[in-house]
Amino acid sequence: MRLTRRGWATIGAAVIAVLMAWTFGSRALNAVAVTAVIAFAVGAVQLRSVEVPSIERSTPESGFPGETRTISIDVNGTRGTIVRGHDAIPDGLASVGNGFEGTIPVGTTYEVTLTERGRHTIGPATVRQSDALGLMERTDRIEETSILVYPAVYDVAGSETLATVVDRAGTSERQEIDRLREYVPGDPLRDIAWKASAKRLPEFVVVEFAGQGTTGTAELAVTATRERIDDAASAAASVVLFLLDTGLEVGITVPDGRLEPGSGRRHRGEVLRLLAETGSGTIAEHTWADADVRIVGEDDAVTVDTGAHTVAFETVRAGDGTGVPEQSSERDRPDWLEVSAT
């Protein structure tokens, strides 16, 4: 327990009253000091008898930079206790109105904006309980939660560099080509006939096969310095999601872990979680050499190496001189994503 500003002011008034009584002989002023002592005693007993409040905080979903999440807080404890406090917000998140005040039970909501990749801890919440007169308060810090912020993801479907990766990984297992036809929304990007489309721009054509082929596999490897890991993670997420969109199974190795080749909603979520939490560093040389796509973040740039070409990621984002229908510079939140707070 500690004194509030009102408590210190009360002590000051009591001390002045005692000094005046001592100096001028007016013992009646001692009543002020006695009253203050009684008030402090009652306040101390009250604070010692109340229970430590509990906080129920909503668990925010993972998300991408720029998105917002609403956090709700419910404080419960000894009914009638006056409380005030706030939730600690780390770097990487921005918030407005993360404080609360009132008589238990009390609740509040506030919003946080996701700003930086990584796992961020919200809390602990600081709760200050005061006595009825507001002379003393007790401070408790309780409960933390976390939120995962994925790397920023960009649409790289217009990249001719990545199209060669799709061709190399996917077409070798296809069966006999049946025909070429006009692209329609929903067609896998891996089926776009890039060379034939180049002659028909702005129209695109896709390949139809006579039978069902086997899905191809691509491996991605990432290394980066501490200064460039966020940008490298963003580039890796963009490339992996593009390759998954084309129908390939994709495996990825980063300095802090690996995911075996896979596809589907759960695999996409696992890729984003891995890239959200990985740190800087390098990977094993043989893994690096076997990768179909190598992403390097160092100095002032992030590069994408497909073996045949090494280009800056900004060039890949720009489309490498190619394009696909309805291309955007930044992806909207994917509908397929299976979000989780873990």
Secondary structure as UniProt FT lines:
FT   STRAND          2..3
FT   HELIX           5..24
FT   HELIX           27..29
FT   HELIX           30..49
FT   STRAND          54..57
FT   TURN            65..66
FT   STRAND          68..76
FT   TURN            79..80
FT   STRAND          82..87
FT   TURN            91..92
FT   STRAND          93..96
FT   STRAND          99..103
FT   STRAND          106..114
FT   STRAND          118..122
FT   STRAND          125..130
FT   TURN            132..133
FT   STRAND          136..142
FT   STRAND          145..149
FT   TURN            157..158
FT   HELIX           160..170
FT   HELIX           171..173
FT   STRAND          177..182
FT   TURN            185..186
FT   HELIX           189..191
FT   HELIX           194..198
FT   TURN            199..202
FT   STRAND          205..209
FT   STRAND          217..224
FT   TURN            226..228
FT   HELIX           229..245
FT   TURN            246..247
FT   STRAND          249..254
FT   TURN            255..256
FT   STRAND          257..262
FT   HELIX           264..277
FT   HELIX           285..290
FT   STRAND          293..298
FT   TURN            299..300
FT   STRAND          301..305
FT   STRAND          310..312
FT   HELIX           313..318
FT   TURN            319..321
FT   TURN            325..326
FT   TURN            335..336
//
